[in-house]
Amino acid sequence: MKGGVYGLLKAKYLVDQGSMKNWRFIVFLILISIIMIANSHNYEQKIFRISALETEVKELRSQFVDRRSELMELKMESTISKKMEEREIFPSPVPPKKIRVVKEDEKGFFKKLWQ
């Protein structure tokens, strides 16, 4: 540094003959700092969005669990029988029987021929 501290304070490096290199570097630093600031703002917005989505997921999960428990309660036989009693439909005293249909094997050509 030729001028020392006095030249630095007067910013002679910005107005001397080789100052175009200095201006380019300063503009480069300004652009980099603007990009970094924009990047940090974008990052913070994403963080806020992620936290909002996480809380929404927690709320939806709790609603899902509530609805599932309500559905399980509604599917119970006692609940269904109470609702049907209001309409005067009562459960049958005779338990249901299983009906089995036995399918006969199809006879081949030679088995039909020998009968």
N, C-alpha and C positions, 0 to 999 in steps of 0.2 A: 504494500500500500504506500503510494508515493506521498500523498498529502497528509497522512497521519489521521489523527482523530478529528482534526479541524475539517479536513476534506470529507470525511465520513459524515460529520454533522451537517455540512453544507450540501451534501448529496451531490457532489461533483461527479460521481460515477454515473449519474443519470444524464448529465449534460455534456460530458466530454466526447471526444471523437469515437471511441470504441463503446459508446453507451448503448448501441443498438442490441448488442449481445445481452447486456444487462436488462434492457426493457423486455426482450424476448423471455428471458428467464423469469422476470417478475410476473409477466402475463401468464407464463406457464404455471407458476406457483399459485396465482389467483384462480386459474381454471381448475387446477387440482384441488384446491381448498373448496371451491364451489361444488365440485363433484362429490367430495367427501361429505360435505354438509348435506347435500341432497340424498346421498346414500344413507346417512344416519337417520334422516327424517323418514325415509322409506322403510328402513329397518324397524324403527319405533312404531310406525303405523301397522306393520305386519305383526309385531308383538302384541299390540292392542287388539288387533283383529283375532289373533289366535286365542288370546285370553277370553274374549267375548264368545268365540265359538266353543271353547271348552266349558264355559258356564252354561251355554245353551245345550250342549250335549249332556251335561249333568242333569239339567232340568228335564230334558226329554227322556233320559234314562229312568228318572224317578217316576215320570208320568207313565212310562211303559210298564214299570213294575206295578204301579197302582192299578192300571187297567188289567194287567194279567191276573192279579189277585182277585179283582172284581169278577173277571170272566170265570176263574176257577170256582168262585163261590156260586155264580149263576149256573154252572154246569153240574153242581152237586145234585144228587137225586132228591135229597130232602127239600132243597129250594124249588126244584121243578114240581115236586108233588104238592107243595104248599100253593104254588101258583095255579096248578091245575084244580085244586080243591075249590078255589074261588069260582071256577067255571063249572063246578060240579062234575069233574072228571077225576075218578079215583083209580089208584093202582089196582091191578088185577090180583085177586087172592091166589090164583093158580099161577105157578111160575111158568115161564115160556118153555116150549119143547123145541129141540133142534130137529129139523127135518133134513134127512139125508137123501139125496137122489143118487142112486147107483146107476152108472152109465154102463150099458152092456158093451162088451168088446165087439167090434165089427168083425164079422167072419170073413175070412179071405175067400178067394175063388175056389180053392181046393176043398175047404171045409164045407162050403155050400154044396159043392158037387157030391160029396160023400154022404150027405144027409138025405 
